[in-house]
Amino acid sequence: MKLKHLRLFNFRNYKGLDFVPGENINVLYGLNASGKTNLLESIYMSIRATSFRSLKDFDLINIDENSSSIITRYMTEDYKDDYRIEISKFENKKLFINDDKVNTKEYRKSRFVVLFNPEDLNIIKYSPKERRKFLDDLLSNIDLNYDFYMYKYRRLLFERNKLLKMNMDRNLLDVYDREIVRNGTKIIIMRLKTIKKLNEIAKKHYKNLSGDDLNITYLSTVPIFVDEEELMENYLRILKESLPKDLEKRYTTIGPHRDDLDFKINKFSSKSYGSQGEQRSIVLSLKLAEADLIRDLYKTKPLLLLDDVFSEIDSKRSRYLLHSLKDLQTFITTTEADEFLKSVDANFYRVSQGRIL
């Protein structure tokens, strides 16, 4: 899959942009706050229909305007389609494929993007929330059904937590428990299957980077069983047993919203013992594994967005990253097009005040 054409109208600091990127590596360089990350954000949104920075769509609209649009053309060996997103301060965003209005699931179908930015380094060293966010973003990227189950699960969890804070109706709580378990089980199974595949691929990248062994484990608050029915039964049992604790805490203490990932290097936890270099190698391996996983599952190449990543990794990791992405259409942002980046076959674009020069 290739991005052939990008047009922006009143998106962030871009009043108007008409951009035809190169087929392979595209380097966007310029001063901070010039619009480089905004451009990556628009590309990301043109595929995922959501921003990786802002929860509110109207934040994407130029401060002096009331509406914005992102218009793109994507091409594969099988199709060439035009995509459009219209954002307004006064109504919900609208999505179009070849001028036909579509829903989010249809809009995102068969197109993939992998984002790597400095915040991803938080995956290893910070709280479980960061690792769950990585996992949710990964699953959302490769399986559109995941969003459906997560949406239902979060709604049910919100309602259950409300019941825990008041004089609850035990019969109503039982109804919520069964629905939470039904959706939570789907989420856990999808996570387990994906982590198993991701682990196999990431291990190879990490071995090439460092020579050491990486292993990724899903840490569940619910006993894991291969059989889905058995998993549901035990999940429901544990949820019932945790009720006294949940009432004391006034929130649900077990389930996929409390699960975690563990990254071990040569059988030692990277969170406790891993150096900064090792942690960066893990994240790099994860992102490359995500791209490989998409290719394996869907027989298509994702776009790769690298936001100021090369300032955070050393030359060895930089060389490996560039070597690994040579057959992907890639967009790289940097403050300077230094000699290292100039040594690769790439298209260079200077970004200044919302313009590409």
C-alpha positions as CSV (number, residue, x, y, z in Angstrom):
1,M,0.0,0.0,0.0
2,K,1.3,3.5,-0.9
3,L,0.1,7.0,-0.2
4,K,0.1,8.7,-3.6
5,H,-1.4,12.1,-2.7
6,L,-2.2,14.1,0.4
7,R,-4.2,17.3,0.5
8,L,-4.9,19.2,3.7
9,F,-7.3,22.1,4.3
10,N,-7.1,24.0,7.7
11,F,-5.6,21.0,9.5
12,R,-3.6,22.2,12.5
13,N,-1.1,24.8,11.1
14,Y,-1.6,23.8,7.5
15,K,-4.0,26.2,5.8
16,G,-3.6,24.3,2.6
17,L,-1.2,21.6,1.5
18,D,-0.8,19.6,-1.7
19,F,1.8,16.8,-1.2
20,V,2.9,14.0,-3.5
21,P,5.3,11.8,-1.4
22,G,8.0,9.5,-2.6
23,E,7.4,5.7,-2.9
24,N,9.8,4.7,-0.2
25,I,11.6,6.8,2.5
26,N,10.4,10.4,3.0
27,V,12.4,12.6,5.4
28,L,10.6,15.7,6.7
29,Y,13.0,18.1,8.4
30,G,12.7,21.5,10.0
31,L,12.6,23.4,13.2
32,N,10.5,22.3,16.2
33,A,6.8,23.5,15.9
34,S,7.1,23.8,12.1
35,G,4.4,21.2,11.4
36,K,6.4,18.0,10.9
37,T,4.4,16.0,13.5
38,N,1.2,17.6,12.3
39,L,1.9,16.1,8.9
40,L,2.4,12.6,10.3
41,E,-0.7,13.0,12.4
42,S,-2.7,13.8,9.2
43,I,-1.4,10.7,7.5
44,Y,-2.1,8.6,10.5
45,M,-5.6,9.9,10.7
46,S,-6.2,9.4,7.0
47,I,-5.9,5.7,7.7
48,R,-7.1,5.2,11.3
49,A,-9.8,8.0,11.3
50,T,-8.5,9.1,14.7
51,S,-5.5,11.1,15.9
52,F,-2.6,9.7,18.0
53,R,-2.4,13.0,19.9
54,S,-5.8,14.5,20.4
55,L,-9.0,12.9,21.7
56,K,-11.2,15.7,20.3
57,D,-11.5,16.1,16.6
58,F,-12.1,19.8,16.7
59,D,-8.6,20.3,18.2
60,L,-7.3,19.4,14.7
61,I,-9.0,22.3,13.0
62,N,-6.8,25.4,12.4
63,I,-7.4,27.9,15.2
64,D,-8.8,30.5,12.8
65,E,-11.3,28.2,11.0
66,N,-14.5,26.2,11.7
67,S,-13.8,23.1,9.6
68,S,-10.9,21.0,8.2
69,S,-10.4,18.2,5.7
70,I,-7.9,15.5,4.9
71,I,-8.0,14.1,1.4
72,T,-5.8,11.2,0.3
73,R,-5.3,8.7,-2.5
74,Y,-4.0,5.2,-1.6
75,M,-2.9,2.6,-4.1
76,T,-2.1,-1.1,-4.0
77,E,-1.7,-3.7,-6.7
78,D,-5.5,-4.3,-6.6
79,Y,-7.1,-0.9,-6.1
80,K,-6.7,2.9,-6.2
81,D,-9.1,4.8,-3.9
82,D,-9.7,8.3,-2.7
83,Y,-10.4,8.9,1.0
84,R,-11.7,12.0,2.6
85,I,-12.3,13.1,6.2
86,E,-14.3,16.2,7.0
87,I,-14.0,17.7,10.5
88,S,-16.3,20.4,11.8
89,K,-16.6,22.3,15.1
90,F,-20.4,21.9,14.8
91,E,-21.0,18.3,13.9
92,N,-19.4,14.9,14.0
93,K,-16.7,14.1,11.5
94,K,-17.6,12.5,8.2
95,L,-15.7,9.8,6.3
96,F,-15.8,9.1,2.6
97,I,-14.4,6.6,0.2
98,N,-14.6,7.7,-3.5
99,D,-17.2,10.3,-2.4
100,D,-19.4,7.6,-0.8
101,K,-20.1,8.2,2.9
102,V,-18.9,5.3,5.1
103,N,-18.7,4.3,8.7
104,T,-15.4,4.0,10.6
105,K,-15.0,0.3,10.2
106,E,-15.5,0.5,6.4
107,Y,-13.2,3.5,6.2
108,R,-10.3,1.7,8.0
109,K,-10.7,-1.6,6.2
110,S,-7.5,-3.0,4.5
111,R,-5.2,-0.1,5.3
112,F,-2.6,-0.1,8.0
113,V,-0.1,2.3,9.6
114,V,2.6,1.7,12.3
115,L,3.6,4.7,14.4
116,F,6.9,5.0,16.3
117,N,7.5,8.1,18.4
118,P,9.6,8.9,21.5
119,E,6.6,8.4,23.8
120,D,6.7,4.7,22.9
121,L,9.8,4.3,25.0
122,N,7.4,4.6,28.0
123,I,6.0,1.2,27.1
124,I,8.7,-0.6,29.0
125,K,9.7,1.7,31.9
126,Y,6.4,3.3,33.0
127,S,3.1,2.0,34.4
128,P,1.0,-1.0,33.2
129,K,-1.4,1.6,31.7
130,E,1.3,2.4,29.0
131,R,1.6,-1.3,28.1
132,R,-2.1,-1.8,27.9
133,K,-2.4,1.3,25.6
134,F,0.3,-0.3,23.4
135,L,-1.6,-3.5,23.3
136,D,-5.0,-1.8,22.6
137,D,-3.5,0.3,19.8
138,L,-1.8,-2.8,18.3
139,L,-5.0,-4.9,18.4
140,S,-7.1,-2.0,17.1
141,N,-4.7,-1.7,14.2
142,I,-4.8,-5.3,13.1
143,D,-8.4,-6.4,14.1
144,L,-11.4,-4.1,13.7
145,N,-13.5,-6.4,15.9
146,Y,-11.2,-5.6,18.9
147,D,-12.6,-2.0,19.1
148,F,-16.1,-3.4,19.2
149,Y,-15.4,-5.6,22.2
150,M,-13.4,-2.9,24.0
151,Y,-16.1,-0.4,23.6
152,K,-18.7,-2.8,25.0
153,Y,-16.4,-3.8,27.8
154,R,-15.6,-0.3,28.9
155,R,-19.3,0.7,28.9
156,L,-20.1,-2.3,31.1
157,L,-17.2,-1.7,33.4
158,F,-18.3,1.9,33.8
159,E,-21.8,0.8,34.8
160,R,-20.5,-1.9,37.2
161,N,-18.2,0.6,38.9
162,K,-21.1,2.9,39.4
163,L,-23.0,0.1,41.1
164,L,-20.0,-0.6,43.4
165,K,-20.2,3.0,44.6
166,M,-23.9,2.9,45.6
167,N,-26.4,0.6,47.3
168,M,-26.3,-1.9,44.5
169,D,-28.9,-4.3,43.2
170,R,-27.2,-7.7,43.4
171,N,-29.4,-9.1,40.5
172,L,-28.4,-6.2,38.3
173,L,-24.7,-6.7,39.3
174,D,-25.0,-10.3,38.3
175,V,-26.2,-9.3,34.8
176,Y,-23.3,-6.9,34.4
177,D,-20.8,-9.5,35.6
178,R,-21.9,-12.0,33.0
179,E,-21.8,-9.5,30.2
180,I,-18.4,-8.2,31.4
181,V,-17.0,-11.7,31.4
182,R,-18.4,-12.5,28.0
183,N,-16.7,-9.5,26.4
184,G,-13.6,-9.6,28.6
185,T,-13.0,-13.2,27.6
186,K,-13.0,-12.2,23.9
187,I,-10.5,-9.4,24.6
188,I,-8.2,-11.7,26.6
189,I,-8.2,-14.4,23.9
190,M,-7.5,-11.9,21.1
191,R,-4.6,-10.4,23.2
192,L,-3.1,-13.8,23.9
193,K,-3.2,-14.9,20.2
194,T,-1.6,-11.6,19.1
195,I,1.1,-11.6,21.8
196,K,2.1,-15.1,20.8
197,K,2.6,-14.1,17.2
198,L,4.2,-10.8,18.1
199,N,6.6,-12.5,20.5
200,E,7.9,-14.9,17.8
201,I,8.6,-12.0,15.4
202,A,10.0,-9.5,18.0
203,K,12.4,-12.2,19.3
204,K,14.1,-12.3,15.9
205,H,14.5,-8.6,15.7
206,Y,15.8,-8.3,19.2
207,K,18.3,-11.1,18.6
208,N,19.6,-9.3,15.5
209,L,19.9,-6.0,17.4
210,S,21.6,-7.3,20.6
211,G,22.3,-11.0,20.4
212,D,20.2,-11.5,23.5
213,D,16.9,-13.4,24.0
214,L,13.6,-11.5,24.4
215,N,10.4,-13.0,25.7
216,I,7.0,-11.3,26.0
217,T,4.4,-12.6,28.5
218,Y,0.8,-11.6,29.0
219,L,0.1,-11.1,32.7
220,S,-3.6,-11.7,33.3
221,T,-5.5,-11.0,36.4
222,V,-7.7,-13.9,35.4
223,P,-6.5,-17.6,35.2
224,I,-5.7,-18.4,31.6
225,F,-7.3,-21.5,30.0
226,V,-7.1,-22.6,26.4
227,D,-10.8,-23.5,26.2
228,E,-13.0,-20.3,25.9
229,E,-15.8,-21.7,28.0
230,E,-13.4,-22.8,30.8
231,L,-11.9,-19.3,30.7
232,M,-15.3,-17.7,31.0
233,E,-16.3,-19.9,33.9
234,N,-13.1,-19.2,35.9
235,Y,-13.3,-15.5,35.0
236,L,-16.8,-15.3,36.4
237,R,-15.8,-17.2,39.5
238,I,-12.8,-14.9,40.2
239,L,-15.0,-11.8,39.6
240,K,-17.5,-13.0,42.1
241,E,-14.8,-13.8,44.6
242,S,-13.3,-10.3,44.2
243,L,-16.6,-8.6,45.1
244,P,-15.6,-7.8,48.7
245,K,-12.4,-6.2,47.6
246,D,-14.2,-4.4,44.7
247,L,-16.7,-3.0,47.2
248,E,-13.9,-1.8,49.4
249,K,-12.0,-0.2,46.5
250,R,-15.2,0.9,44.8
251,Y,-14.0,-0.2,41.4
252,T,-13.5,-3.5,39.5
253,T,-10.0,-4.9,40.4
254,I,-9.7,-7.8,37.9
255,G,-10.1,-8.1,34.1
256,P,-8.3,-7.0,31.0
257,H,-8.4,-3.4,32.1
258,R,-5.9,-4.4,34.9
259,D,-3.7,-6.8,32.9
260,D,-0.1,-6.2,32.0
261,L,2.8,-7.3,29.8
262,D,6.2,-8.5,31.0
263,F,9.3,-8.2,28.8
264,K,12.2,-10.4,29.8
265,I,15.8,-10.3,28.5
266,N,17.6,-13.5,29.1
267,K,14.9,-14.4,31.6
268,F,15.3,-11.1,33.6
269,S,12.6,-8.5,33.7
270,S,13.6,-5.5,31.5
271,K,11.5,-3.1,33.6
272,S,13.7,-3.8,36.7
273,Y,17.1,-4.8,35.1
274,G,17.1,-3.5,31.5
275,S,19.3,-0.7,30.6
276,Q,17.9,2.3,28.6
277,G,19.5,0.9,25.5
278,E,17.9,-2.5,26.0
279,Q,14.5,-1.0,26.6
280,R,14.8,1.0,23.3
281,S,15.8,-2.1,21.5
282,I,12.7,-3.8,22.8
283,V,10.4,-1.0,21.6
284,L,12.2,-1.0,18.2
285,S,11.7,-4.7,18.0
286,L,8.0,-4.4,18.9
287,K,7.3,-1.8,16.2
288,L,9.1,-3.7,13.5
289,A,7.3,-6.9,14.6
290,E,4.0,-5.0,14.3
291,A,4.8,-4.1,10.7
292,D,5.8,-7.7,10.0
293,L,2.7,-9.1,11.6
294,I,0.5,-6.9,9.4
295,R,2.3,-8.2,6.3
296,D,1.9,-11.8,7.5
297,L,-1.8,-11.5,8.3
298,Y,-3.0,-9.3,5.5
299,K,-0.4,-9.7,2.7
300,T,0.0,-5.9,2.5
301,K,2.6,-3.4,3.6
302,P,1.7,-0.8,6.2
303,L,2.9,2.8,6.2
304,L,5.5,3.5,8.8
305,L,5.6,6.8,10.6
306,L,8.8,7.7,12.6
307,D,8.4,10.8,14.6
308,D,11.8,12.2,15.8
309,V,12.9,8.6,16.6
310,F,16.5,8.8,15.4
311,S,17.3,11.4,18.0
312,E,16.4,8.8,20.6
313,I,18.4,5.7,19.3
314,D,22.0,5.2,18.6
315,S,23.7,4.6,15.2
316,K,23.6,0.8,15.4
317,R,19.8,0.7,16.0
318,S,19.3,3.5,13.4
319,R,21.1,1.4,10.8
320,Y,19.0,-1.7,11.6
321,L,15.8,0.3,11.5
322,L,16.6,1.8,8.1
323,H,17.6,-1.6,6.8
324,S,14.3,-3.2,8.0
325,L,12.1,-0.5,6.5
326,K,13.7,-0.4,3.0
327,D,10.6,-1.9,1.3
328,L,8.0,0.1,3.2
329,Q,6.8,3.6,2.4
330,T,8.1,5.5,5.4
331,F,7.8,9.1,6.7
332,I,10.5,10.3,9.1
333,T,10.6,13.6,11.0
334,T,13.8,15.2,12.2
335,T,15.1,18.6,13.1
336,E,18.0,18.2,10.8
337,A,18.6,16.1,7.7
338,D,22.0,15.0,9.1
339,E,24.7,13.1,7.2
340,F,23.4,9.8,8.5
341,L,20.0,10.2,7.0
342,K,21.5,11.7,3.8
343,S,23.4,8.5,3.3
344,V,20.1,6.6,2.6
345,D,18.1,6.7,-0.6
346,A,15.3,9.0,0.4
347,N,13.2,12.0,-0.6
348,F,13.9,15.1,1.6
349,Y,11.4,17.8,2.3
350,R,11.9,20.9,4.4
351,V,8.9,21.8,6.5
352,S,8.4,25.4,7.7
353,Q,5.4,27.1,9.2
354,G,2.9,24.6,7.8
355,R,4.4,24.5,4.4
356,I,6.6,22.0,2.5
357,L,9.4,23.7,0.7
